[in-house]
């Protein structure tokens, strides 16, 4: 039963992330339609994923702790070639769960 709640929570988090992305895209399109060009301050490039070295600095966690969290299934990583990346949304989810 507990797994069902985790799956539903993961689906809700994914839905929320996608909805925010759509809202950002709509705001960007409205800026273009109203001003003829996008507002550069409003639509900065957003970092979607972090390398392990960045996460260690941001979160104050060691690499070994990150690998332990991966193994325990508490934090999920993605691979891009040889790089191990942690999605920003995944990092936010993890910190919401532990606080």
PyMOL CGO cylinders between C-alpha atoms (Angstrom):
from pymol import cmd
from pymol.cgo import CYLINDER

trace = [
    CYLINDER, 0.00, 0.00, 0.00, 2.87, 2.35, 0.84, 0.3, 1, 1, 1, 1, 1, 1,
    CYLINDER, 2.87, 2.35, 0.84, 4.32, 1.87, -2.66, 0.3, 1, 1, 1, 1, 1, 1,
    CYLINDER, 4.32, 1.87, -2.66, 1.03, 3.00, -4.19, 0.3, 1, 1, 1, 1, 1, 1,
    CYLINDER, 1.03, 3.00, -4.19, 1.25, 6.29, -2.29, 0.3, 1, 1, 1, 1, 1, 1,
    CYLINDER, 1.25, 6.29, -2.29, 4.86, 6.76, -3.40, 0.3, 1, 1, 1, 1, 1, 1,
    CYLINDER, 4.86, 6.76, -3.40, 3.88, 6.12, -7.00, 0.3, 1, 1, 1, 1, 1, 1,
    CYLINDER, 3.88, 6.12, -7.00, 0.99, 8.58, -6.79, 0.3, 1, 1, 1, 1, 1, 1,
    CYLINDER, 0.99, 8.58, -6.79, 3.29, 11.17, -5.18, 0.3, 1, 1, 1, 1, 1, 1,
    CYLINDER, 3.29, 11.17, -5.18, 5.82, 10.66, -7.97, 0.3, 1, 1, 1, 1, 1, 1,
    CYLINDER, 5.82, 10.66, -7.97, 3.09, 11.11, -10.58, 0.3, 1, 1, 1, 1, 1, 1,
    CYLINDER, 3.09, 11.11, -10.58, 1.86, 14.29, -8.88, 0.3, 1, 1, 1, 1, 1, 1,
    CYLINDER, 1.86, 14.29, -8.88, 5.43, 15.66, -8.76, 0.3, 1, 1, 1, 1, 1, 1,
    CYLINDER, 5.43, 15.66, -8.76, 5.91, 14.86, -12.44, 0.3, 1, 1, 1, 1, 1, 1,
    CYLINDER, 5.91, 14.86, -12.44, 2.57, 16.47, -13.33, 0.3, 1, 1, 1, 1, 1, 1,
    CYLINDER, 2.57, 16.47, -13.33, 3.49, 19.58, -11.31, 0.3, 1, 1, 1, 1, 1, 1,
    CYLINDER, 3.49, 19.58, -11.31, 6.87, 19.84, -13.06, 0.3, 1, 1, 1, 1, 1, 1,
    CYLINDER, 6.87, 19.84, -13.06, 5.25, 19.52, -16.48, 0.3, 1, 1, 1, 1, 1, 1,
    CYLINDER, 5.25, 19.52, -16.48, 2.55, 22.05, -15.64, 0.3, 1, 1, 1, 1, 1, 1,
    CYLINDER, 2.55, 22.05, -15.64, 5.15, 24.61, -14.53, 0.3, 1, 1, 1, 1, 1, 1,
    CYLINDER, 5.15, 24.61, -14.53, 7.06, 24.06, -17.74, 0.3, 1, 1, 1, 1, 1, 1,
    CYLINDER, 7.06, 24.06, -17.74, 3.89, 24.67, -19.77, 0.3, 1, 1, 1, 1, 1, 1,
    CYLINDER, 3.89, 24.67, -19.77, 3.14, 27.82, -17.76, 0.3, 1, 1, 1, 1, 1, 1,
    CYLINDER, 3.14, 27.82, -17.76, 6.67, 29.11, -18.48, 0.3, 1, 1, 1, 1, 1, 1,
    CYLINDER, 6.67, 29.11, -18.48, 6.25, 28.35, -22.19, 0.3, 1, 1, 1, 1, 1, 1,
    CYLINDER, 6.25, 28.35, -22.19, 2.90, 30.17, -22.32, 0.3, 1, 1, 1, 1, 1, 1,
    CYLINDER, 2.90, 30.17, -22.32, 4.39, 33.22, -20.56, 0.3, 1, 1, 1, 1, 1, 1,
    CYLINDER, 4.39, 33.22, -20.56, 7.26, 33.19, -23.06, 0.3, 1, 1, 1, 1, 1, 1,
    CYLINDER, 7.26, 33.19, -23.06, 4.85, 33.06, -26.00, 0.3, 1, 1, 1, 1, 1, 1,
    CYLINDER, 4.85, 33.06, -26.00, 2.74, 35.89, -24.53, 0.3, 1, 1, 1, 1, 1, 1,
    CYLINDER, 2.74, 35.89, -24.53, 5.87, 38.05, -24.16, 0.3, 1, 1, 1, 1, 1, 1,
    CYLINDER, 5.87, 38.05, -24.16, 6.70, 37.49, -27.81, 0.3, 1, 1, 1, 1, 1, 1,
    CYLINDER, 6.70, 37.49, -27.81, 3.14, 38.26, -28.93, 0.3, 1, 1, 1, 1, 1, 1,
    CYLINDER, 3.14, 38.26, -28.93, 2.82, 41.39, -26.78, 0.3, 1, 1, 1, 1, 1, 1,
    CYLINDER, 2.82, 41.39, -26.78, 6.32, 42.84, -27.13, 0.3, 1, 1, 1, 1, 1, 1,
    CYLINDER, 6.32, 42.84, -27.13, 7.51, 41.35, -30.38, 0.3, 1, 1, 1, 1, 1, 1,
    CYLINDER, 7.51, 41.35, -30.38, 10.35, 39.71, -28.46, 0.3, 1, 1, 1, 1, 1, 1,
    CYLINDER, 10.35, 39.71, -28.46, 10.82, 37.75, -25.24, 0.3, 1, 1, 1, 1, 1, 1,
    CYLINDER, 10.82, 37.75, -25.24, 11.78, 39.45, -22.00, 0.3, 1, 1, 1, 1, 1, 1,
    CYLINDER, 11.78, 39.45, -22.00, 15.35, 38.22, -21.40, 0.3, 1, 1, 1, 1, 1, 1,
    CYLINDER, 15.35, 38.22, -21.40, 15.19, 38.81, -17.64, 0.3, 1, 1, 1, 1, 1, 1,
    CYLINDER, 15.19, 38.81, -17.64, 12.06, 36.73, -17.27, 0.3, 1, 1, 1, 1, 1, 1,
    CYLINDER, 12.06, 36.73, -17.27, 13.25, 33.82, -19.37, 0.3, 1, 1, 1, 1, 1, 1,
    CYLINDER, 13.25, 33.82, -19.37, 16.76, 33.07, -18.23, 0.3, 1, 1, 1, 1, 1, 1,
    CYLINDER, 16.76, 33.07, -18.23, 18.23, 29.72, -19.06, 0.3, 1, 1, 1, 1, 1, 1,
    CYLINDER, 18.23, 29.72, -19.06, 17.28, 27.40, -16.27, 0.3, 1, 1, 1, 1, 1, 1,
    CYLINDER, 17.28, 27.40, -16.27, 19.53, 24.59, -15.19, 0.3, 1, 1, 1, 1, 1, 1,
    CYLINDER, 19.53, 24.59, -15.19, 17.52, 21.38, -15.36, 0.3, 1, 1, 1, 1, 1, 1,
    CYLINDER, 17.52, 21.38, -15.36, 20.13, 18.95, -14.05, 0.3, 1, 1, 1, 1, 1, 1,
    CYLINDER, 20.13, 18.95, -14.05, 23.29, 18.99, -11.98, 0.3, 1, 1, 1, 1, 1, 1,
    CYLINDER, 23.29, 18.99, -11.98, 26.53, 17.02, -12.11, 0.3, 1, 1, 1, 1, 1, 1,
    CYLINDER, 26.53, 17.02, -12.11, 27.55, 15.21, -8.96, 0.3, 1, 1, 1, 1, 1, 1,
    CYLINDER, 27.55, 15.21, -8.96, 30.26, 17.80, -8.28, 0.3, 1, 1, 1, 1, 1, 1,
    CYLINDER, 30.26, 17.80, -8.28, 27.63, 20.55, -8.40, 0.3, 1, 1, 1, 1, 1, 1,
    CYLINDER, 27.63, 20.55, -8.40, 25.30, 18.66, -6.07, 0.3, 1, 1, 1, 1, 1, 1,
    CYLINDER, 25.30, 18.66, -6.07, 28.09, 18.16, -3.53, 0.3, 1, 1, 1, 1, 1, 1,
    CYLINDER, 28.09, 18.16, -3.53, 28.59, 21.94, -3.43, 0.3, 1, 1, 1, 1, 1, 1,
    CYLINDER, 28.59, 21.94, -3.43, 24.89, 22.88, -3.48, 0.3, 1, 1, 1, 1, 1, 1,
    CYLINDER, 24.89, 22.88, -3.48, 23.65, 20.29, -1.01, 0.3, 1, 1, 1, 1, 1, 1,
    CYLINDER, 23.65, 20.29, -1.01, 26.75, 19.78, 1.09, 0.3, 1, 1, 1, 1, 1, 1,
    CYLINDER, 26.75, 19.78, 1.09, 26.64, 16.02, 0.51, 0.3, 1, 1, 1, 1, 1, 1,
    CYLINDER, 26.64, 16.02, 0.51, 29.70, 13.94, -0.30, 0.3, 1, 1, 1, 1, 1, 1,
    CYLINDER, 29.70, 13.94, -0.30, 29.95, 11.82, -3.44, 0.3, 1, 1, 1, 1, 1, 1,
    CYLINDER, 29.95, 11.82, -3.44, 29.89, 8.66, -1.33, 0.3, 1, 1, 1, 1, 1, 1,
    CYLINDER, 29.89, 8.66, -1.33, 26.68, 9.84, 0.37, 0.3, 1, 1, 1, 1, 1, 1,
    CYLINDER, 26.68, 9.84, 0.37, 25.12, 10.49, -3.04, 0.3, 1, 1, 1, 1, 1, 1,
    CYLINDER, 25.12, 10.49, -3.04, 26.02, 6.99, -4.24, 0.3, 1, 1, 1, 1, 1, 1,
    CYLINDER, 26.02, 6.99, -4.24, 24.58, 5.55, -1.02, 0.3, 1, 1, 1, 1, 1, 1,
    CYLINDER, 24.58, 5.55, -1.02, 21.32, 7.44, -1.64, 0.3, 1, 1, 1, 1, 1, 1,
    CYLINDER, 21.32, 7.44, -1.64, 21.23, 6.10, -5.22, 0.3, 1, 1, 1, 1, 1, 1,
    CYLINDER, 21.23, 6.10, -5.22, 21.73, 2.54, -3.98, 0.3, 1, 1, 1, 1, 1, 1,
    CYLINDER, 21.73, 2.54, -3.98, 19.00, 2.91, -1.33, 0.3, 1, 1, 1, 1, 1, 1,
    CYLINDER, 19.00, 2.91, -1.33, 16.60, 4.32, -3.94, 0.3, 1, 1, 1, 1, 1, 1,
    CYLINDER, 16.60, 4.32, -3.94, 16.18, 7.57, -2.03, 0.3, 1, 1, 1, 1, 1, 1,
    CYLINDER, 16.18, 7.57, -2.03, 17.65, 9.69, -4.83, 0.3, 1, 1, 1, 1, 1, 1,
    CYLINDER, 17.65, 9.69, -4.83, 17.60, 8.91, -8.54, 0.3, 1, 1, 1, 1, 1, 1,
    CYLINDER, 17.60, 8.91, -8.54, 20.26, 9.78, -11.07, 0.3, 1, 1, 1, 1, 1, 1,
    CYLINDER, 20.26, 9.78, -11.07, 20.24, 9.87, -14.85, 0.3, 1, 1, 1, 1, 1, 1,
    CYLINDER, 20.24, 9.87, -14.85, 23.09, 9.15, -17.22, 0.3, 1, 1, 1, 1, 1, 1,
    CYLINDER, 23.09, 9.15, -17.22, 24.09, 11.34, -20.12, 0.3, 1, 1, 1, 1, 1, 1,
    CYLINDER, 24.09, 11.34, -20.12, 26.88, 9.46, -21.79, 0.3, 1, 1, 1, 1, 1, 1,
    CYLINDER, 26.88, 9.46, -21.79, 29.44, 8.93, -19.05, 0.3, 1, 1, 1, 1, 1, 1,
    CYLINDER, 29.44, 8.93, -19.05, 28.09, 11.75, -16.90, 0.3, 1, 1, 1, 1, 1, 1,
    CYLINDER, 28.09, 11.75, -16.90, 25.87, 11.09, -13.93, 0.3, 1, 1, 1, 1, 1, 1,
    CYLINDER, 25.87, 11.09, -13.93, 23.25, 13.81, -13.58, 0.3, 1, 1, 1, 1, 1, 1,
    CYLINDER, 23.25, 13.81, -13.58, 20.62, 14.54, -10.98, 0.3, 1, 1, 1, 1, 1, 1,
    CYLINDER, 20.62, 14.54, -10.98, 17.55, 16.35, -12.24, 0.3, 1, 1, 1, 1, 1, 1,
    CYLINDER, 17.55, 16.35, -12.24, 16.72, 19.56, -10.40, 0.3, 1, 1, 1, 1, 1, 1,
    CYLINDER, 16.72, 19.56, -10.40, 13.19, 18.29, -9.77, 0.3, 1, 1, 1, 1, 1, 1,
    CYLINDER, 13.19, 18.29, -9.77, 14.59, 15.06, -8.30, 0.3, 1, 1, 1, 1, 1, 1,
    CYLINDER, 14.59, 15.06, -8.30, 16.87, 16.97, -5.95, 0.3, 1, 1, 1, 1, 1, 1,
    CYLINDER, 16.87, 16.97, -5.95, 13.95, 19.21, -4.88, 0.3, 1, 1, 1, 1, 1, 1,
    CYLINDER, 13.95, 19.21, -4.88, 11.77, 16.12, -4.28, 0.3, 1, 1, 1, 1, 1, 1,
    CYLINDER, 11.77, 16.12, -4.28, 14.45, 14.50, -2.12, 0.3, 1, 1, 1, 1, 1, 1,
    CYLINDER, 14.45, 14.50, -2.12, 14.85, 17.60, 0.06, 0.3, 1, 1, 1, 1, 1, 1,
    CYLINDER, 14.85, 17.60, 0.06, 11.07, 17.98, 0.44, 0.3, 1, 1, 1, 1, 1, 1,
    CYLINDER, 11.07, 17.98, 0.44, 10.89, 14.39, 1.69, 0.3, 1, 1, 1, 1, 1, 1,
    CYLINDER, 10.89, 14.39, 1.69, 13.64, 14.76, 4.28, 0.3, 1, 1, 1, 1, 1, 1,
    CYLINDER, 13.64, 14.76, 4.28, 12.44, 18.07, 5.69, 0.3, 1, 1, 1, 1, 1, 1,
]
cmd.load_cgo(trace, "trace")
